[in-house]
């Protein structure tokens, strides 16, 4: 077993993990020393091997904590190979030693040509009885065919676009095989029907191009590439109506086999008496067909995965909008209450002005002040509700925290929540989208508010400069979160609320990490409360 450093000045370093107990920290006395990270404590954490070979990660009361994922741990926590954890700013991953690589002699099995262990999907050229092999290819033709195979290989690695792949396969074949027409047919996954997917040459006249179904079905049934050097004289197909009607002189049909199933076929034909397909042509098409089958399956899987991702992304965006509307609903109630507090004294001031027939200077100032308060409340709600502008600007984090807090201060007051603000002075600005940070902070405030259902209710908001990052932490005095749930807090659709969408913290993570290049983490202990900390890079565009 070994530990690999994933980030920081020591990125790429590896440490052997051999003992039953492995200590980690900044001091050189540790088994794993991380001396270049100032946020790592002298003796920060340790790994302990259990009797069953499992590993437990334990924090040694470090100053800045040990995190598995985004969750700060407070008790020995199981960790498996491949799982990453963080001390200070340094991410590490526990890895198993790679198995010894087999030699070429061990990896390659040599079999006789007709070995019965050959898989059925292997492509075998089936030729017309009595057909002789063609003349030996000269060096120029061999070089051309080699170039075609190389181009096909490069195409496989260059794109997952199915249409582009299929067109390239046919174009490559037509460079070296004397065919008049080339078709690629794929089986529809839903109904099993063969559908023409690519044709060469491309015909824009709109006329239908027919091919022999009998030849195609025979190739799929036999799982072999069929070569018909003289189709009209071939006893298998010479009397087939489609062969006679289409005046097919020579044809090749190669099935696209993958895991025993025919994904489709490559079909080539010619009516020319001089351009006759030979065994070498069929073998080349067979080789390309085997590569094409792999590429087609990969492209299909990619397309399906991309479609599923787009559907999930759309669903997530809809739920995020629902989450945002839910926050707006909470804000509306809070702002409406504040506006009522503004309007009530304004009515009195207006009545007083009307009764006296004139407005004193003091009354005018009071009226103006109340009007400005009301306009500020309305503008605050409008700015949050309007579509977000993704343009980053220089932001004072203290102002962002206070601005978002003012939107629900009335709600917090009604619930009897005591607010403790611990702001660092002279914080450098961060490049951010203000409305997005408003959403993040409001989500954290509302989560804290819902968590605190018993006295005392304290909400502590702290900002500080931590190296080249500005850190904002939101702490509540709620019941805390069980460790088994903490690892899932940022998953989409995961929620412990009866009416929650499970998109609040997921949305926060997306905004902080994906949109702003920061990080978000949680520190919670059952019975003591929860702290969520956001870190944003200073100054530069994320």
C-alpha positions in Angstrom: 0.0 0.0 0.0 1.2 3.6 -0.6 0.1 7.2 -0.2 0.2 9.5 -3.2 0.2 13.4 -2.7 -2.3 14.8 -5.2 -1.9 18.6 -4.7 0.5 21.3 -3.5 4.2 21.7 -3.7 4.7 17.9 -3.1 2.3 16.8 -5.8 3.3 13.4 -7.2 5.3 12.3 -4.1 4.6 8.7 -3.0 5.1 7.2 0.5 5.2 3.4 1.2 2.6 2.4 3.9 4.0 -0.7 5.5 3.5 -0.5 9.3 0.4 -1.1 11.4 0.3 2.6 12.4 1.4 5.3 10.0 1.7 8.9 11.3 1.2 12.0 9.1 2.2 15.6 9.8 4.5 18.5 9.2 7.4 17.2 11.3 10.1 15.0 9.8 9.5 12.4 12.5 6.3 11.3 10.9 6.1 8.3 8.6 4.5 10.6 6.0 6.0 14.1 6.4 4.3 17.1 4.6 6.7 19.9 5.6 5.7 22.5 2.9 2.0 22.9 3.9 1.8 25.4 6.8 -1.8 24.4 7.6 -0.7 20.8 8.4 -0.1 20.3 12.1 3.2 18.9 13.4 1.5 15.6 14.2 -1.7 15.9 12.2 -3.3 12.4 11.6 -2.6 8.7 11.6 -3.6 5.6 9.6 -4.1 2.4 11.5 -4.4 -1.0 9.8 -7.1 -3.3 11.2 -6.8 -7.1 11.6 -8.9 -7.6 8.5 -6.6 -5.4 6.4 -8.9 -2.3 6.4 -7.5 1.2 7.2 -8.8 3.7 9.7 -7.9 7.4 9.4 -7.8 9.4 12.6 -7.3 13.1 13.2 -4.8 13.8 16.0 -6.6 17.0 17.3 -5.0 19.0 14.5 -5.6 22.8 14.3 -7.2 22.8 10.8 -8.8 19.3 10.8 -8.7 16.2 8.5 -11.2 15.9 5.8 -12.5 12.9 3.9 -14.1 14.4 0.8 -15.8 17.6 2.1 -16.5 16.1 5.6 -14.3 16.8 8.6 -13.7 13.7 10.7 -13.7 13.6 14.5 -13.4 9.8 15.0 -11.5 7.0 13.4 -13.0 6.7 9.9 -12.6 3.8 7.5 -10.8 4.7 4.2 -10.5 2.4 1.2 -7.9 2.3 -1.5 -8.6 5.0 -4.1 -10.3 7.3 -1.6 -8.8 10.8 -1.1 -8.5 12.8 2.1 -7.1 16.2 3.0 -4.8 17.6 5.7 -4.5 21.4 5.6 -4.4 22.2 1.8 -2.8 18.9 0.8 -4.9 16.1 -0.7 -3.6 12.5 -0.5 -4.9 9.2 -1.8 -4.5 5.7 -0.4 -3.5 3.4 -3.3 -2.8 -0.3 -3.7 0.4 -1.4 -5.2 -0.1 -2.2 -8.9 0.0 -5.9 -9.8 3.1 -7.1 -11.6 2.6 -6.9 -15.4 2.4 -10.2 -17.3 5.0 -10.8 -19.9 4.1 -11.0 -23.6 4.5 -14.8 -23.6 2.0 -15.0 -20.7 -0.5 -12.6 -22.3 -0.6 -14.1 -25.8 -2.2 -17.5 -26.5 -1.2 -19.1 -29.8 -3.8 -21.4 -31.3 -4.0 -23.5 -34.4 -5.9 -22.0 -37.3 -9.1 -24.1 -36.8 -8.9 -24.3 -33.0 -12.4 -25.0 -31.7 -11.9 -22.4 -29.0 -12.2 -19.6 -31.6 -15.1 -17.3 -30.5 -18.1 -17.4 -32.9 -18.0 -13.7 -33.5 -14.5 -13.9 -35.1 -14.8 -12.7 -38.7 -13.9 -15.4 -41.2 -13.8 -14.8 -44.9 -16.3 -17.1 -46.7 -15.5 -17.2 -50.4 -17.3 -18.6 -53.4 -16.3 -22.3 -53.8 -13.5 -22.7 -56.2 -12.3 -19.1 -55.9 -8.6 -18.7 -55.9 -6.6 -16.1 -54.0 -5.9 -13.0 -56.0 -2.4 -12.1 -57.2 0.1 -11.1 -54.6 0.0 -7.4 -53.8 2.9 -5.2 -54.8 4.7 -3.0 -52.4 2.8 0.2 -53.5 -0.6 -1.5 -52.9 0.5 -2.9 -49.5 1.6 0.6 -48.5 -1.7 2.0 -49.5 -3.6 -0.5 -47.5 -1.4 0.0 -44.5 -2.1 3.7 -44.7 -5.8 3.0 -44.8 -5.6 0.9 -41.6 -3.6 3.5 -39.9 -6.1 6.2 -40.9 -9.0 4.0 -39.5 -7.1 3.6 -36.2 -6.5 7.4 -36.0 -10.2 8.0 -36.7 -11.2 5.7 -33.8 -9.2 7.8 -31.4 -10.2 11.2 -32.8 -14.0 11.4 -32.5 -17.1 9.8 -30.9 -19.4 11.3 -33.4 -21.2 8.4 -35.0 -21.9 10.0 -38.3 -18.4 11.2 -38.7 -17.0 7.8 -37.9 -19.2 5.9 -40.3 -18.5 8.2 -43.2 -14.7 8.0 -42.6 -14.9 4.1 -42.5 -16.6 4.0 -45.9 -14.3 6.7 -47.4 -11.2 4.7 -46.3 -12.5 1.4 -47.8 -13.3 3.0 -51.1 -9.7 4.3 -51.4 -8.4 0.7 -51.8 -11.3 -1.6 -52.8 -12.7 -1.3 -56.4 -16.3 -0.9 -55.3 -18.9 1.2 -57.1 -21.0 1.5 -54.0 -20.5 1.1 -50.2 -23.2 1.0 -47.5 -23.1 0.7 -43.8 -26.3 -0.6 -42.2 -26.9 -0.6 -38.4 -29.4 -2.6 -36.5 -32.0 -0.5 -34.6 -31.6 -1.3 -30.9 -35.4 -1.0 -30.4 -36.9 -3.0 -33.2 -33.9 -4.9 -34.6 -34.4 -3.7 -38.1 -31.3 -2.9 -40.3 -31.2 0.8 -41.3 -28.8 2.3 -43.8 -26.7 4.8 -41.9 -23.9 5.7 -44.2 -23.6 5.6 -48.0 -20.7 6.2 -50.4 -20.7 7.9 -52.8 -23.3 10.4 -51.5 -26.2 10.7 -53.9 -28.2 13.9 -53.7 -30.6 13.0 -56.5 -33.1 11.6 -54.0 -33.3 8.2 -55.9 -33.4 5.1 -53.7 -30.4 2.7 -53.8 -31.2 -1.0 -53.4 -28.9 -3.7 -52.1 -29.4 -7.4 -51.7 -31.1 -8.4 -48.4 -30.3 -12.1 -49.1 -26.5 -11.4 -49.0 -26.8 -9.2 -45.9 -28.9 -11.8 -44.0 -26.6 -14.6 -45.0 -23.5 -12.7 -43.7 -25.2 -12.0 -40.4 -26.4 -15.6 -40.0 -23.0 -17.1 -40.7 -21.1 -14.4 -38.7 -18.6 -14.2 -41.5 -17.5 -11.9 -44.3 -19.0 -13.0 -47.6 -16.9 -12.6 -50.8 -18.7 -13.0 -54.1 -16.2 -12.6 -56.9 -18.8 -13.5 -59.5 -22.3 -13.2 -57.8 -24.2 -14.3 -60.9 -22.3 -17.6 -61.1 -22.4 -18.2 -57.3 -24.6 -21.2 -56.6 -25.6 -19.6 -53.3 -26.9 -16.3 -54.8 -26.9 -16.7 -58.6 -30.7 -17.4 -58.7 -31.6 -14.7 -56.0 -33.9 -12.2 -57.6 -32.2 -9.1 -56.0 -28.8 -10.2 -57.3 -30.1 -10.6 -60.8 -32.2 -7.4 -60.8 -29.3 -5.3 -59.4 -26.9 -7.0 -61.9 -24.4 -7.4 -59.1 -21.1 -8.8 -60.5 -19.0 -8.8 -57.3 -19.9 -8.1 -53.6 -18.4 -8.1 -50.1 -20.6 -8.1 -47.0 -18.9 -7.9 -43.6 -20.9 -8.2 -40.4 -20.1 -5.8 -37.5 -19.8 -8.3 -34.7 -19.5 -7.3 -31.0 -19.8 -9.7 -28.1 -21.6 -12.2 -30.3 -24.2 -9.7 -31.6 -24.3 -8.2 -35.1 -24.5 -4.4 -34.8 -24.9 -4.2 -38.6 -23.0 -4.8 -41.8 -20.6 -3.2 -44.3 -21.8 -3.9 -47.8 -19.9 -3.2 -51.1 -20.8 -4.2 -54.6 -19.9 -3.5 -58.2 -21.5 -4.3 -61.6 -18.3 -4.0 -63.5 -16.7 -7.0 -65.1 -13.3 -5.6 -64.7 -13.5 -4.4 -61.0 -13.7 -7.8 -59.3 -13.2 -8.2 -55.5 -10.6 -10.6 -54.4 -9.7 -12.4 -51.1 -7.3 -9.6 -50.1 -10.1 -7.0 -50.5 -12.4 -9.1 -48.3 -9.8 -9.6 -45.6 -9.1 -5.8 -45.5 -12.9 -5.1 -45.2 -13.1 -7.7 -42.4 -10.3 -6.0 -40.5 -11.9 -2.6 -40.8 -15.3 -4.1 -39.8 -13.9 -5.5 -36.6 -12.5 -2.0 -35.7 -15.8 -0.3 -36.8 -17.8 -2.5 -34.5 -15.8 -1.4 -31.4 -16.0 2.3 -32.5 -19.7 2.1 -33.2 -20.5 0.6 -29.8 -18.4 3.2 -28.0 -20.0 6.0 -30.0 -23.5 4.7 -29.2 -22.7 4.4 -25.5 -21.2 7.9 -25.5 -24.3 9.3 -27.3 -26.6 7.5 -24.8 -24.5 8.7 -21.8 -24.4 12.3 -23.2 -28.2 12.2 -23.7 -28.7 10.9 -20.1 -26.4 13.6 -18.8 -28.2 16.3 -20.6 -31.5 15.1 -19.2 -30.1 15.0 -15.7 -28.6 18.4 -16.2 -32.0 19.8 -17.3 -33.7 18.2 -14.3 -31.1 19.6 -12.0 -31.4 23.0 -13.4 -35.2 22.8 -13.0 -34.8 21.8 -9.4 -32.2 24.5 -8.8 -34.8 27.0 -10.1 -37.3 25.5 -7.7 -34.8 25.9 -4.9 -34.3 29.5 -5.9 -38.1 30.1 -6.0 -38.4 28.6 -2.5 -35.8 31.0 -1.2 -37.6 33.9 -3.0 -40.8 32.8 -1.2 -39.0 33.0 2.2 -37.5 36.3 1.3 -40.9 37.7 0.1 -42.4 37.0 3.5 -39.5 38.6 5.3 -39.4 41.6 3.0 -43.2 42.0 3.2 -42.9 42.2 6.9 -40.1 44.8 6.7 -42.1 46.8 4.2 -45.1 46.9 6.5 -42.8 48.3 9.2 -41.7 51.0 6.7 -45.2 51.9 5.4 -46.9 52.2 8.8 -44.8 55.3 9.9 -45.1 56.7 6.4 -48.9 56.7 6.6 -48.7 58.6 9.9 -46.2 61.1 8.4 -48.4 61.7 5.3 -51.5 62.2 7.5 -49.7 64.6 9.6 -48.4 66.6 6.6 -51.9 66.7 5.1 -53.6 67.9 8.3 -51.1 70.7 8.7 -51.1 71.7 5.0 -47.3 71.8 4.9 -44.4 69.5 5.6 -41.7 70.5 8.2 -38.1 69.8 7.4 -37.9 67.0 10.0 -41.0 65.4 8.6 -39.7 65.6 5.1 -36.4 64.0 6.1 -38.2 61.2 7.9 -40.5 60.6 5.0 -37.5 60.5 2.6 -35.7 58.1 4.8 -38.6 55.7 5.0 -39.1 55.9 1.2 -35.4 55.0 0.6 -35.7 52.1 3.0 -38.7 50.7 1.1 -37.0 51.2 -2.3 -33.9 49.4 -1.0 -36.0 46.4 0.1 -37.8 46.2 -3.2 -34.5 46.5 -5.1 -32.9 43.8 -3.0 -35.7 41.3 -3.7 -35.7 42.2 -7.5 -32.0 41.7 -7.8 -32.3 38.3 -6.3 -35.2 37.3 -8.5 -34.0 38.5 -11.9 -31.9 36.2 -14.1 -28.3 35.9 -13.1 -25.6 37.7 -14.9 -22.6 35.4 -15.0 -20.1 38.3 -15.2 -17.6 38.3 -12.3 -16.8 41.5 -10.5 -14.6 42.5 -7.5 -16.6 41.7 -4.4 -16.1 42.6 -0.7 -17.1 39.4 1.0 -18.1 41.2 4.2 -20.6 43.2 2.2 -21.9 40.1 0.5 -22.4 38.3 3.9 -24.2 41.3 5.4 -26.3 41.9 2.2 -27.6 38.3 2.1 -28.2 38.3 5.9 -30.3 41.5 5.7 -32.8 39.6 3.4 -33.8 37.2 6.2 -32.9 39.2 9.3 -36.6 39.6 10.1 -37.1 35.8 9.9 -34.1 35.2 12.2 -35.5 37.8 14.6 -38.9 36.1 14.8 -37.3 32.7 15.5 -35.2 34.2 18.3 -31.8 33.6 16.6 -28.9 35.5 18.1 -26.5 36.6 15.4 -22.7 36.8 16.0 -20.7 38.4 13.2 -16.9 38.0 13.4 -15.5 39.8 10.4 -11.8 40.2 9.5 -10.9 43.7 8.5 -9.2 44.7 5.3 -10.1 41.5 3.5 -8.9 41.5 -0.1 -11.6 41.4 -2.8 -12.6 38.2 -4.7 -13.8 37.9 -8.2 -17.3 36.6 -8.1 -20.9 36.8 -9.4 -22.7 38.6 -6.5 -26.1 37.1 -7.1 -24.6 33.6 -7.0 -22.9 34.3 -3.7 -26.2 35.6 -2.4 -27.8 32.3 -3.2 -25.0 30.4 -1.5 -25.1 32.4 1.7 -29.0 32.4 1.8 -29.0 28.6 1.4 -26.5 28.3 4.3 -28.5 30.7 6.5 -31.8 29.0 5.8 -30.3 25.5 6.5 -28.9 26.8 9.8 -32.3 28.4 10.7 -34.2 25.2 10.0 -31.7 23.1 12.0 -32.0 25.2 15.1 -35.4 24.1 16.5 -34.4 24.3 20.2 -32.8 27.0 22.4 -30.2 28.4 22.4 -30.2 29.5 18.8 -26.9 31.1 17.8 -25.8 31.8 14.3 -22.1 32.7 14.0 -20.8 34.0 10.7 -17.0 34.5 10.4 -14.7 35.8 7.7 -10.9 35.6 7.6 -8.0 35.6 5.2 -6.4 32.2 5.0 -3.3 32.4 2.9 -4.4 33.2 -0.7 -8.1 32.4 0.1 -10.9 34.2 1.8 -12.8 31.9 4.1 -16.4 32.3 5.2 -17.8 30.0 7.8 -21.5 29.7 8.9 -22.0 27.9 12.3 -25.3 26.9 14.0 -26.2 25.4 17.3 -28.4 22.7 15.9 -28.3 19.0 16.7 -25.5 18.2 14.2 -25.4 15.7 11.4 -24.6 12.0 11.8 -21.3 11.0 10.1 -23.1 8.5 7.8 -25.1 11.4 6.3 -22.3 14.0 6.1 -20.7 12.2 3.1 -23.9 12.6 1.1 -24.7 16.2 1.9 -23.6 17.6 -1.4 -25.1 14.9 -3.6 -27.9 16.0 -5.9 -31.4 15.0 -4.8 -30.2 14.0 -1.3 -32.2 15.7 1.5 -33.2 15.0 5.1 -36.1 17.5 4.9 -39.7 16.4 4.3 -40.2 19.2 1.7 -36.6 19.6 0.5 -35.5 19.1 -3.2 -32.0 18.0 -2.3 -30.5 20.7 -4.5 -29.6 23.4 -2.1 -26.1 22.3 -1.0 -25.5 20.7 -4.4 -26.2 24.1 -6.0 -23.9 25.7 -3.4 -21.1 23.3 -4.3 -21.6 23.9 -8.0 -21.4 27.6 -7.6 -18.4 27.7 -5.2 -16.3 25.0 -6.9 -17.3 25.0 -10.6 -18.1 28.7 -11.1 -15.6 30.3 -8.7 -12.8 27.8 -8.3 -13.2 27.6 -4.5 -14.1 24.8 -2.1 -16.8 24.0 0.4 -16.6 21.7 3.4 -18.7 20.7 6.4 -17.7 20.2 10.1 -20.4 18.7 12.2 -20.7 16.9 15.5 -23.9 15.3 16.8 -25.2 17.4 19.7 -22.8 20.3 19.1 -23.9 21.9 15.8 -22.6 22.3 12.3 -20.1 24.6 10.5 -20.0 25.0 6.7 -16.9 26.8 5.4 -16.5 28.3 2.0 -13.0 29.2 0.6 -12.7 31.5 -2.4 -9.4 32.4 -4.2 -8.3 36.0 -3.8 -8.3 38.5 -6.6 -7.8 36.5 -9.8 -10.6 35.3 -12.1 -11.6 31.8 -11.4 
